[in-house]
Amino acid sequence: MGGGSAQADETAARTVRRLRQENTELRRTVEVYAEMIRQLAIENDALRQPSAVVRSLPVQGNA
């Protein structure tokens, strides 16, 4: 079993390390985006509440 060369084993080990690092970075990125989406959903919900409706200011005549 497993009669791979030392060079092939090292290449595989480097590939596994790189993929684990990429996986960690991607998980962090997903966490950041998920939090951004949560915040946007909260803001969206708040803006849709009737109390958040912005009323136009009356137009003042030119003086």
Secondary structure as GFF3:
##gff-version 3
##sequence-region A 1 63
A	DSSP	alpha_helix	6	48	.	.	.	ID=ss1
A	DSSP	three_ten_helix	50	52	.	.	.	ID=ss2
###
